[in-house]
Amino acid sequence: MRLIIADDHALFRQGLKSLLLLQPDTQVVAEIESSDDVAPVVSGTASDILLLDLQMDRWMMEDIPQLSRLINIIVLTASESAENGVRALRLGAKGVVQKRFAIETLMMAVRSVADGMVWMPPTVQTEFARQESSSGKELTPRECEIVRYVASGMRNIEVGERLSITESTVKTHLNNIFQKLGLRDRLELTHYAIKTGMVAVIDHNR
């Protein structure tokens, strides 16, 4: 497994590299200390997993969607915030590991992600489940209407005509819905609507 470490603390980065080099199935192919270098290095290096510190010389959370298109990401964080962990996963990270954990735990996460799975600590699992169970209640009645129409295949302009509101207002509602539910696009919103029963799945073979 070819790993890239992105962390602006040299002592942590070097210590982690030393521990990873003791693992028989891992290779550290690059180290990054500046947030501006993360995307270029990932793009130009043959690698499997990025170990990304959320708090480098700037907050890296909003970089995850772009980076996740290039490489599998495991977030490394000193924060105990389960909400940050859930947000990172919803944005595209494949794992969350707190820096206080032992190297054995990090390797469990690395191997899980390498096998195509998602890895998160129990606190993040609990918060993820809580958000999943309560997220539908956070939507307003108007937002629920918009979710149902969008999941049914309507374009924004068609939703606006149905609800007698402007297309711009529909876009504003959709942005709020995406933020509330931690979703990225209309496809994820459709999956959410089907999973929660807001719209029915039609079997065209019947």
C-alpha positions as a Markdown table, in Angstrom:
| # | Residue | x | y | z |
|---|---|---|---|---|
| 1 | Met | 0.0 | 0.0 | 0.0 |
| 2 | Arg | 1.5 | 3.3 | -1.1 |
| 3 | Leu | 0.8 | 6.1 | 1.3 |
| 4 | Ile | 1.1 | 9.8 | 1.3 |
| 5 | Ile | 1.3 | 11.7 | 4.6 |
| 6 | Ala | 0.0 | 15.3 | 4.6 |
| 7 | Asp | 0.7 | 17.0 | 7.9 |
| 8 | Asp | 2.4 | 20.4 | 8.7 |
| 9 | His | 4.0 | 19.2 | 11.9 |
| 10 | Ala | 7.4 | 17.8 | 11.0 |
| 11 | Leu | 7.8 | 15.8 | 14.3 |
| 12 | Phe | 4.4 | 14.0 | 13.9 |
| 13 | Arg | 5.0 | 13.4 | 10.2 |
| 14 | Gln | 8.4 | 11.9 | 10.7 |
| 15 | Gly | 7.3 | 9.9 | 13.6 |
| 16 | Leu | 4.4 | 8.5 | 11.7 |
| 17 | Lys | 6.6 | 7.7 | 8.7 |
| 18 | Ser | 9.0 | 5.8 | 11.0 |
| 19 | Leu | 6.1 | 3.7 | 12.4 |
| 20 | Leu | 4.7 | 3.0 | 8.9 |
| 21 | Leu | 8.0 | 1.9 | 7.6 |
| 22 | Leu | 8.0 | -0.9 | 10.2 |
| 23 | Gln | 4.8 | -2.3 | 8.6 |
| 24 | Pro | 5.6 | -5.0 | 6.0 |
| 25 | Asp | 2.8 | -4.0 | 3.6 |
| 26 | Thr | 3.2 | -0.2 | 3.5 |
| 27 | Gln | 5.4 | 2.3 | 1.7 |
| 28 | Val | 5.4 | 6.0 | 2.2 |
| 29 | Val | 5.8 | 7.5 | -1.2 |
| 30 | Ala | 5.5 | 11.2 | -0.4 |
| 31 | Glu | 5.3 | 13.7 | 2.5 |
| 32 | Ile | 3.5 | 17.0 | 2.3 |
| 33 | Glu | 3.8 | 19.9 | 4.8 |
| 34 | Ser | 1.9 | 22.6 | 3.0 |
| 35 | Ser | -1.8 | 22.6 | 2.2 |
| 36 | Asp | -1.1 | 24.2 | -1.2 |
| 37 | Asp | 1.1 | 21.2 | -2.2 |
| 38 | Val | -1.5 | 18.5 | -1.4 |
| 39 | Ala | -3.4 | 18.4 | -4.7 |
| 40 | Pro | -0.3 | 18.7 | -6.9 |
| 41 | Val | 1.6 | 16.0 | -5.1 |
| 42 | Val | -1.4 | 13.6 | -5.0 |
| 43 | Ser | -2.0 | 14.2 | -8.7 |
| 44 | Gly | 1.6 | 13.5 | -9.6 |
| 45 | Thr | 2.4 | 10.6 | -7.4 |
| 46 | Ala | 1.3 | 6.9 | -7.8 |
| 47 | Ser | -0.3 | 6.2 | -4.5 |
| 48 | Asp | -3.2 | 4.4 | -2.9 |
| 49 | Ile | -4.1 | 6.3 | 0.3 |
| 50 | Leu | -3.7 | 9.9 | 1.5 |
| 51 | Leu | -3.3 | 10.3 | 5.3 |
| 52 | Leu | -4.6 | 13.9 | 5.6 |
| 53 | Asp | -4.3 | 16.1 | 8.7 |
| 54 | Leu | -7.5 | 18.2 | 8.8 |
| 55 | Gln | -5.8 | 21.1 | 10.4 |
| 56 | Met | -2.7 | 21.9 | 8.4 |
| 57 | Asp | -1.6 | 25.5 | 7.8 |
| 58 | Arg | -5.3 | 25.9 | 7.0 |
| 59 | Trp | -8.5 | 23.9 | 7.6 |
| 60 | Met | -8.6 | 21.1 | 4.9 |
| 61 | Met | -12.2 | 20.0 | 5.2 |
| 62 | Glu | -13.5 | 21.7 | 2.0 |
| 63 | Asp | -10.6 | 20.2 | 0.0 |
| 64 | Ile | -11.9 | 16.6 | 0.6 |
| 65 | Pro | -14.4 | 16.4 | -2.3 |
| 66 | Gln | -11.7 | 17.4 | -4.9 |
| 67 | Leu | -9.0 | 15.2 | -3.4 |
| 68 | Ser | -11.3 | 12.2 | -3.0 |
| 69 | Arg | -11.7 | 12.1 | -6.8 |
| 70 | Leu | -7.9 | 11.5 | -7.0 |
| 71 | Ile | -7.2 | 9.2 | -4.0 |
| 72 | Asn | -8.7 | 7.4 | -1.0 |
| 73 | Ile | -8.5 | 9.6 | 2.0 |
| 74 | Ile | -8.1 | 8.8 | 5.7 |
| 75 | Val | -8.5 | 11.9 | 7.8 |
| 76 | Leu | -6.1 | 12.2 | 10.7 |
| 77 | Thr | -7.3 | 14.6 | 13.4 |
| 78 | Ala | -6.5 | 15.7 | 16.9 |
| 79 | Ser | -10.1 | 16.8 | 17.3 |
| 80 | Glu | -12.5 | 14.8 | 19.4 |
| 81 | Ser | -15.4 | 16.2 | 17.4 |
| 82 | Ala | -17.5 | 13.4 | 16.0 |
| 83 | Glu | -19.4 | 15.9 | 13.8 |
| 84 | Asn | -16.2 | 16.8 | 12.0 |
| 85 | Gly | -15.6 | 13.1 | 11.4 |
| 86 | Val | -19.0 | 12.6 | 10.0 |
| 87 | Arg | -18.7 | 15.7 | 7.8 |
| 88 | Ala | -15.4 | 14.4 | 6.4 |
| 89 | Leu | -16.9 | 11.1 | 5.5 |
| 90 | Arg | -19.9 | 12.7 | 3.9 |
| 91 | Leu | -17.6 | 14.8 | 1.8 |
| 92 | Gly | -15.8 | 11.8 | 0.5 |
| 93 | Ala | -13.2 | 10.6 | 3.0 |
| 94 | Lys | -13.0 | 6.8 | 3.5 |
| 95 | Gly | -11.7 | 6.8 | 7.0 |
| 96 | Val | -11.3 | 8.9 | 10.2 |
| 97 | Val | -8.6 | 8.2 | 12.7 |
| 98 | Gln | -7.9 | 10.3 | 15.8 |
| 99 | Lys | -4.2 | 11.1 | 16.4 |
| 100 | Arg | -4.3 | 9.7 | 19.9 |
| 101 | Phe | -5.0 | 6.2 | 18.5 |
| 102 | Ala | -2.2 | 3.6 | 18.3 |
| 103 | Ile | -0.5 | 2.7 | 15.1 |
| 104 | Glu | -2.3 | -0.6 | 15.2 |
| 105 | Thr | -5.6 | 1.2 | 14.9 |
| 106 | Leu | -4.4 | 3.3 | 12.0 |
| 107 | Met | -3.2 | 0.2 | 10.2 |
| 108 | Met | -6.7 | -1.4 | 10.7 |
| 109 | Ala | -8.1 | 1.7 | 9.0 |
| 110 | Val | -5.6 | 1.7 | 6.2 |
| 111 | Arg | -6.2 | -2.0 | 5.4 |
| 112 | Ser | -10.0 | -1.6 | 5.6 |
| 113 | Val | -9.9 | 1.3 | 3.1 |
| 114 | Ala | -7.5 | -0.6 | 0.9 |
| 115 | Asp | -10.1 | -3.4 | 0.8 |
| 116 | Gly | -12.8 | -0.9 | -0.4 |
| 117 | Met | -14.4 | -0.4 | 3.0 |
| 118 | Val | -15.0 | 2.7 | 5.2 |
| 119 | Trp | -13.5 | 2.9 | 8.6 |
| 120 | Met | -14.6 | 5.1 | 11.5 |
| 121 | Pro | -14.2 | 5.1 | 15.3 |
| 122 | Pro | -17.2 | 4.3 | 17.6 |
| 123 | Thr | -17.9 | 7.9 | 18.4 |
| 124 | Val | -18.1 | 8.8 | 14.8 |
| 125 | Gln | -20.3 | 5.7 | 14.1 |
| 126 | Thr | -22.7 | 6.9 | 16.8 |
| 127 | Glu | -22.9 | 10.4 | 15.5 |
| 128 | Phe | -23.4 | 9.2 | 11.9 |
| 129 | Ala | -26.3 | 6.9 | 13.0 |
| 130 | Arg | -27.8 | 9.8 | 15.0 |
| 131 | Gln | -27.7 | 12.1 | 12.0 |
| 132 | Glu | -29.1 | 9.4 | 9.7 |
| 133 | Ser | -32.0 | 8.8 | 12.1 |
| 134 | Ser | -32.9 | 12.5 | 12.6 |
| 135 | Ser | -31.9 | 14.1 | 9.4 |
| 136 | Gly | -35.4 | 13.8 | 7.8 |
| 137 | Lys | -37.0 | 15.7 | 10.7 |
| 138 | Glu | -34.6 | 18.6 | 10.1 |
| 139 | Leu | -36.2 | 19.4 | 6.7 |
| 140 | Thr | -39.1 | 21.9 | 6.5 |
| 141 | Pro | -42.3 | 20.9 | 4.8 |
| 142 | Arg | -41.3 | 23.0 | 1.7 |
| 143 | Glu | -37.9 | 21.3 | 1.6 |
| 144 | Cys | -39.5 | 17.9 | 1.8 |
| 145 | Glu | -41.7 | 18.9 | -1.2 |
| 146 | Ile | -38.6 | 19.9 | -3.1 |
| 147 | Val | -36.8 | 16.7 | -2.3 |
| 148 | Arg | -39.8 | 14.6 | -3.5 |
| 149 | Tyr | -40.0 | 16.5 | -6.8 |
| 150 | Val | -36.3 | 16.5 | -7.5 |
| 151 | Ala | -36.0 | 12.8 | -6.6 |
| 152 | Ser | -38.9 | 12.2 | -9.1 |
| 153 | Gly | -36.7 | 13.6 | -11.8 |
| 154 | Met | -38.0 | 17.2 | -12.1 |
| 155 | Arg | -35.6 | 20.0 | -13.1 |
| 156 | Asn | -35.3 | 23.1 | -10.9 |
| 157 | Ile | -37.5 | 25.2 | -13.3 |
| 158 | Glu | -40.2 | 22.5 | -13.2 |
| 159 | Val | -40.1 | 22.4 | -9.4 |
| 160 | Gly | -40.4 | 26.2 | -9.3 |
| 161 | Glu | -43.4 | 26.1 | -11.6 |
| 162 | Arg | -45.1 | 23.4 | -9.5 |
| 163 | Leu | -44.6 | 25.3 | -6.3 |
| 164 | Ser | -45.1 | 28.8 | -7.8 |
| 165 | Ile | -41.6 | 30.0 | -6.8 |
| 166 | Thr | -38.6 | 31.1 | -8.9 |
| 167 | Glu | -35.9 | 28.8 | -10.1 |
| 168 | Ser | -33.4 | 30.7 | -8.0 |
| 169 | Thr | -35.5 | 30.0 | -4.9 |
| 170 | Val | -35.5 | 26.3 | -5.7 |
| 171 | Lys | -31.6 | 26.4 | -6.0 |
| 172 | Thr | -31.4 | 28.1 | -2.6 |
| 173 | His | -33.6 | 25.5 | -1.0 |
| 174 | Leu | -31.6 | 22.7 | -2.6 |
| 175 | Asn | -28.3 | 24.2 | -1.3 |
| 176 | Asn | -29.8 | 24.3 | 2.2 |
| 177 | Ile | -31.1 | 20.7 | 1.8 |
| 178 | Phe | -27.6 | 19.4 | 0.7 |
| 179 | Gln | -26.0 | 21.1 | 3.7 |
| 180 | Lys | -28.5 | 19.8 | 6.2 |
| 181 | Leu | -28.3 | 16.2 | 4.9 |
| 182 | Gly | -24.6 | 16.2 | 4.1 |
| 183 | Leu | -25.2 | 15.3 | 0.5 |
| 184 | Arg | -23.3 | 16.5 | -2.6 |
| 185 | Asp | -25.6 | 16.2 | -5.6 |
| 186 | Arg | -29.1 | 15.3 | -6.9 |
| 187 | Leu | -28.2 | 11.6 | -7.3 |
| 188 | Glu | -27.3 | 11.3 | -3.6 |
| 189 | Leu | -30.5 | 13.2 | -2.8 |
| 190 | Thr | -32.5 | 10.7 | -4.8 |
| 191 | His | -30.9 | 7.8 | -3.0 |
| 192 | Tyr | -31.7 | 9.5 | 0.3 |
| 193 | Ala | -35.3 | 10.1 | -0.7 |
| 194 | Ile | -35.8 | 6.4 | -1.7 |
| 195 | Lys | -34.0 | 5.1 | 1.4 |
| 196 | Thr | -36.2 | 7.2 | 3.7 |
| 197 | Gly | -39.4 | 6.5 | 1.9 |
| 198 | Met | -40.0 | 10.1 | 0.7 |
| 199 | Val | -40.5 | 8.7 | -2.8 |
| 200 | Ala | -41.3 | 5.2 | -4.0 |
| 201 | Val | -39.2 | 3.1 | -6.3 |
| 202 | Ile | -41.2 | 2.2 | -9.4 |
| 203 | Asp | -40.6 | -1.3 | -10.8 |
| 204 | His | -41.0 | -0.9 | -14.6 |
| 205 | Asn | -40.8 | -4.7 | -15.1 |
| 206 | Arg | -44.1 | -5.3 | -13.4 |
